[in-house]
Amino acid sequence: MMAKTYFGLEGVLAKELQVLGARNVKAANRAVFFEGDLGFVYKANLWTRTALRILVPIAHFKIRNEEELYRKLKEVAWEDYFEVTKTFVIDANVFARQYKNSLFIAQRSKDAVVDRFREKSGRRPSVHTQNPDIRINVHIANEKVTVSLDSSGESLHKRGYRTEADRAPISEVLAAGILKLSGWDALRDFVDPMCGSGTFLVEAALMAHNIPANIFRKDFAFKNWKGFDQELFGLLFDKALEKEKNFHFNIYGFDRSAMVLRKTQKNLRNALMLEQVQTEQADFMEFTRPEYFRDHGLVVFNPPYGEKMEADIPELYRGIGDTLKREFAGFEVWLFTSSAEGLKNVGLKPSKKIQLYNGKLESWLVKYEVYEGSKKHT
């Protein structure tokens, strides 16, 4: 099988899959290859926090042109995998100079599937691009073709709890990956001082309580496959719920906007985490450390940058640095941003810098260890 992920999260996802029980785990570019049985397909979709989708290969072959692709795809026994009454879509990923148009590849692939059904049953399945029952992935690298069933359907970042979003919200998968890279272990307090619609807060809380990332999702494409084992899935789902843990520290979220905090609270409520996370209105530029804070903890946040908000970036990031030095001595801080200019103005020396992408924007996850004496060195 193959799990897709974002650039920079391959190692995190590989470790997740190993812990879940995957075999022969190998990280690649934006993907992790692994082996497992049908039950593991269900389990990986439920539990993995940093996978975007789980693909199950069903055919490998070589081609020299589009007609050969059509012929070999038509030889696949599609009727063994799904009913003619199901809707489907083709996702084509083409890495070959001789095929300039991936849309044409998707079209020929669709024709092959439809013609196979028509010849076998006299009926044809419908294509549905928005919300199909079945997703088929056709991956072409030079002459090599891998055909897979996408077991996830919609991308796994769509957890099901986020019904409210602030401007330019971070992907749930990316947020979970950042938390994993930060070393969030649920053995200390967690703070997001610019929480927006609360994605870091929800993901941190789900991790802290050992609740599967996708427990709130109603739909997975594998439920529409022939041979879907409802009983096995139900058993894995129930077992997942039994693994919930108690969390003995605190999670805090702050934002300067009352309207944004209401969105945060709605998302927390959807994830059944409203009572586990404390939210409060506060402007980070004028932040005063609350008396209830412990002397140390983990701070992870995604401040605004050019694409996200109209702001004077150097001034904003200088203010962020000043608040961190003034109010967060003893805390381990991880800041995620797409603003290289902003980072130059924080006024703290990073101890670690990890390159990631937020959509197409080159971004950085930067670690600062804020000591009592940090103020003196600026």
C-alpha positions in Angstrom: 0.0 0.0 0.0 1.0 3.6 -0.2 0.0 6.5 2.1 0.3 10.0 0.6 1.4 13.0 2.8 2.9 16.4 2.6 6.6 17.2 2.0 8.5 17.0 5.2 6.1 14.7 7.0 7.2 11.4 5.4 9.3 10.3 8.4 6.5 11.2 10.9 4.0 9.2 8.8 6.4 6.2 8.5 6.7 6.1 12.3 2.9 6.3 12.7 2.4 3.4 10.4 5.1 1.3 12.1 3.4 1.9 15.5 0.1 0.9 14.1 1.6 -2.4 12.9 2.4 -1.9 9.2 5.2 -4.1 7.7 8.1 -3.2 5.4 7.6 0.5 5.9 9.6 2.7 3.4 9.4 6.5 3.2 9.5 8.1 -0.2 8.9 11.6 -1.6 5.5 12.8 -0.1 4.6 9.2 0.4 5.2 6.1 2.5 5.0 2.5 1.2 4.0 -0.3 3.5 2.3 -3.7 3.7 -0.8 -4.8 5.7 -4.0 -6.8 5.4 -7.6 -5.5 4.7 -8.1 -4.8 8.4 -5.0 -2.6 8.3 -6.6 -0.5 5.4 -9.4 0.3 7.8 -7.1 0.9 10.7 -4.8 3.2 8.8 -7.7 5.4 7.6 -9.0 5.7 11.1 -5.8 6.3 13.0 -3.1 8.0 10.8 -2.9 11.7 11.6 -0.4 12.6 8.9 -1.7 10.6 5.9 -3.7 12.4 3.2 -5.0 9.2 1.6 -4.3 5.4 1.6 -3.9 3.8 -1.8 -4.2 0.0 -2.4 -2.5 -1.1 -5.7 -4.4 -3.6 -7.8 -2.4 -3.6 -11.0 1.1 -2.9 -12.3 2.1 -2.9 -16.0 4.2 -1.1 -18.6 2.9 1.0 -21.6 4.3 2.8 -24.6 1.2 4.9 -25.5 -2.3 5.9 -24.5 -4.0 3.1 -26.4 -1.9 0.5 -24.6 -3.0 2.1 -21.3 -6.6 1.9 -22.4 -6.2 -1.8 -23.4 -4.5 -2.9 -20.2 -6.9 -0.9 -17.9 -9.8 -2.6 -19.7 -8.2 -6.0 -18.8 -8.5 -5.2 -15.1 -11.6 -7.0 -13.6 -13.2 -3.9 -12.3 -16.4 -5.8 -11.6 -14.6 -7.6 -8.8 -13.9 -4.4 -7.0 -17.1 -2.4 -7.2 -20.7 -2.6 -8.4 -21.8 -0.9 -11.7 -24.3 1.2 -9.6 -21.4 3.0 -7.9 -20.1 6.3 -9.2 -16.4 6.7 -9.7 -13.6 9.1 -10.7 -10.1 8.7 -12.0 -7.2 10.6 -10.4 -4.3 10.6 -12.9 -0.7 11.4 -11.8 1.5 11.5 -14.8 5.3 11.8 -14.7 6.3 11.1 -18.2 7.3 13.5 -21.0 5.5 11.7 -23.7 2.1 12.4 -22.0 1.6 16.1 -21.7 -2.0 16.0 -20.7 -3.0 14.2 -17.5 -6.7 15.1 -18.2 -6.5 13.0 -21.4 -5.0 10.1 -19.5 -7.8 10.3 -17.0 -10.3 10.4 -19.8 -8.9 7.3 -21.5 -8.7 5.5 -18.2 -12.3 6.3 -17.5 -13.3 5.0 -21.0 -11.5 1.7 -20.2 -13.4 1.2 -17.0 -16.8 2.1 -18.5 -16.2 -0.1 -21.6 -15.3 -3.0 -19.4 -18.5 -2.8 -17.4 -20.6 -2.2 -20.6 -19.1 -5.4 -22.2 -19.5 -7.5 -19.1 -23.0 -6.4 -17.9 -24.5 -4.2 -20.6 -24.6 -1.3 -18.1 -22.1 1.4 -17.3 -21.1 3.2 -14.1 -21.4 7.0 -13.9 -18.6 9.3 -13.4 -19.0 11.8 -10.5 -16.1 14.3 -9.9 -17.4 15.9 -6.8 -18.3 13.1 -4.4 -17.7 9.7 -6.1 -18.3 6.4 -4.3 -15.0 5.0 -5.8 -11.7 6.8 -6.5 -9.2 5.1 -8.8 -5.6 6.4 -8.9 -3.6 5.9 -12.1 0.1 6.7 -11.6 2.4 6.8 -14.6 6.1 7.1 -14.2 7.8 6.9 -17.7 6.5 3.5 -18.9 5.5 2.1 -15.6 1.8 2.3 -14.5 0.4 1.6 -11.1 -3.3 1.4 -10.7 -4.7 1.7 -7.2 -8.0 2.0 -5.4 -8.1 5.0 -3.1 -9.4 3.6 0.2 -9.9 7.0 1.7 -12.1 8.8 -0.8 -12.0 12.5 0.3 -8.6 13.6 1.6 -8.0 12.5 5.2 -7.4 16.1 6.3 -11.2 16.4 6.2 -11.7 14.9 9.7 -15.3 15.9 10.0 -15.0 18.2 13.0 -14.1 21.5 11.4 -17.3 23.1 10.3 -16.0 26.7 11.0 -12.8 28.1 9.5 -10.9 31.3 10.0 -9.1 32.9 6.9 -6.5 30.5 5.4 -6.8 27.8 8.0 -4.0 25.3 8.2 -4.7 21.7 7.0 -5.5 19.3 9.8 -2.9 16.8 8.5 -0.3 19.5 8.4 -1.2 20.7 11.9 -0.9 17.1 13.2 2.4 16.7 11.5 3.7 20.0 13.0 2.6 18.8 16.5 4.4 15.5 15.9 7.6 17.3 14.8 7.4 19.5 17.8 7.5 16.5 20.1 4.0 17.0 21.6 3.8 14.1 24.1 0.8 15.1 26.3 3.1 15.2 29.3 3.0 19.0 29.7 0.7 22.0 29.1 0.1 23.0 25.5 -0.5 26.6 24.4 -1.6 28.1 21.0 -1.6 31.9 21.6 -3.0 32.7 18.1 -5.4 29.8 17.7 -7.6 31.0 14.8 -10.3 28.4 14.3 -8.5 26.0 16.6 -7.0 23.3 14.4 -3.8 22.9 16.6 -6.0 22.8 19.7 -8.3 20.0 18.4 -5.4 18.0 17.0 -3.4 18.3 20.2 -6.4 17.3 22.3 -7.2 14.3 20.1 -3.5 13.2 20.4 -3.5 13.8 24.2 -6.6 11.6 24.7 -5.4 9.0 22.1 -8.5 9.4 20.0 -8.2 8.4 16.3 -7.8 11.4 14.0 -10.7 10.3 11.7 -13.2 8.9 14.2 -15.7 11.7 13.2 -15.6 10.9 9.5 -18.7 9.3 8.2 -17.4 8.3 4.7 -14.4 6.3 3.6 -14.3 5.0 0.0 -13.5 1.4 1.2 -17.1 1.2 2.5 -18.2 1.2 -1.2 -15.9 -1.6 -2.3 -17.1 -5.1 -3.0 -16.0 -7.2 0.0 -16.2 -4.4 2.5 -16.3 -6.2 5.9 -18.7 -4.2 8.0 -18.2 -6.5 11.0 -14.4 -6.1 11.0 -14.6 -2.3 10.5 -17.1 -2.1 13.4 -14.8 -4.2 15.6 -11.8 -1.9 14.8 -13.9 1.2 15.4 -15.1 0.0 18.8 -11.6 -1.0 19.8 -10.3 2.4 18.8 -12.9 4.0 21.2 -11.6 1.8 24.1 -8.1 3.2 23.7 -9.0 6.7 25.0 -6.6 7.9 27.6 -6.8 10.4 30.5 -4.8 13.6 30.1 -3.4 15.2 33.2 -2.3 18.6 31.9 -4.0 21.6 30.2 -4.5 22.8 26.7 -5.0 26.6 26.2 -6.0 28.6 23.2 -6.0 32.4 22.8 -7.1 34.7 20.0 -7.8 38.4 19.9 -11.1 38.0 18.1 -14.2 36.9 20.0 -15.8 35.9 16.7 -12.9 33.7 15.8 -13.0 32.1 19.3 -16.6 31.2 18.7 -15.5 29.3 15.6 -12.8 27.6 17.7 -15.4 26.5 20.3 -17.8 25.2 17.7 -15.0 23.0 16.2 -13.9 21.8 19.7 -17.5 20.9 20.4 -17.8 18.9 17.2 -14.7 17.0 18.2 -16.1 16.5 21.8 -13.1 18.4 23.2 -14.8 21.7 24.3 -14.4 20.8 28.0 -10.8 19.6 27.5 -9.5 22.9 26.1 -9.6 26.3 27.7 -10.1 29.2 25.3 -9.8 32.9 26.1 -9.8 36.2 24.3 -6.3 37.8 24.3 -4.2 39.9 22.0 -0.7 38.3 21.8 1.0 41.7 21.3 -0.3 42.7 24.8 -0.3 39.2 26.3 0.3 38.8 30.0 1.1 35.3 31.3 -1.9 34.1 33.3 -1.3 33.0 37.0 -2.7 29.5 36.2 0.2 28.8 33.7 2.8 26.3 34.8 6.4 27.3 34.6 7.0 25.4 31.4 5.1 23.9 28.5 4.9 23.6 24.7 3.8 26.6 22.6 2.9 25.9 18.9 1.4 28.6 16.7 0.9 29.8 13.2 1.0 33.6 13.2 -0.3 35.7 10.2 1.8 36.2 7.2 1.4 38.1 3.9 -1.0 35.7 2.3 -3.1 35.3 5.4 -3.7 38.9 6.5 -2.9 42.5 5.8 -0.2 43.3 8.4 3.1 45.0 8.8 5.1 41.8 8.9 8.4 43.1 10.5 6.5 44.9 13.2 4.2 42.0 13.8 7.1 39.5 14.2 9.1 41.9 16.4 6.1 42.0 18.6 5.8 38.2 18.7 9.4 38.0 19.7 9.0 40.6 22.4 6.0 38.8 23.9 7.8 35.4 23.8 10.8 36.9 25.7 8.7 38.7 28.2 6.0 36.2 29.0 7.1 32.7 27.9 10.5 32.1 29.6 10.9 28.4 30.3 8.6 27.4 27.5 9.6 25.5 24.3 8.2 27.4 21.4 7.5 26.3 17.8 6.4 28.9 15.3 5.1 27.9 11.8 5.2 30.5 9.1 5.6 31.2 5.4 7.2 34.6 6.0 11.0 34.5 5.7 10.9 38.2 6.3 8.9 37.7 9.5 11.4 35.2 10.9 14.3 37.7 10.5 12.5 40.0 12.9 11.6 37.7 15.8 14.8 38.6 17.6 15.4 35.1 19.0 17.9 32.6 17.8 16.2 29.4 16.6 17.6 26.1 17.8 15.9 24.2 14.9 14.4 25.0 11.5 12.4 22.5 9.4 11.3 23.2 5.9 7.6 22.4 5.0 5.0 23.6 2.6 1.7 25.2 3.4 -0.2 24.5 0.2 2.3 25.8 -2.4 3.9 28.2 0.0 7.4 27.4 1.2 7.2 27.5 5.0 9.3 26.8 8.1 8.7 25.3 11.4 11.1 27.1 13.8 12.0 26.1 17.3 12.9 28.7 20.0 13.9 27.8 23.5 13.0 30.9 25.6 15.2 31.2 28.7 15.0 33.7 31.5 17.9 35.6 30.0 16.6 35.8 26.5 15.6 39.4 26.9 19.2 40.5 27.5 20.5 39.1 24.3 18.3 41.1 21.9 
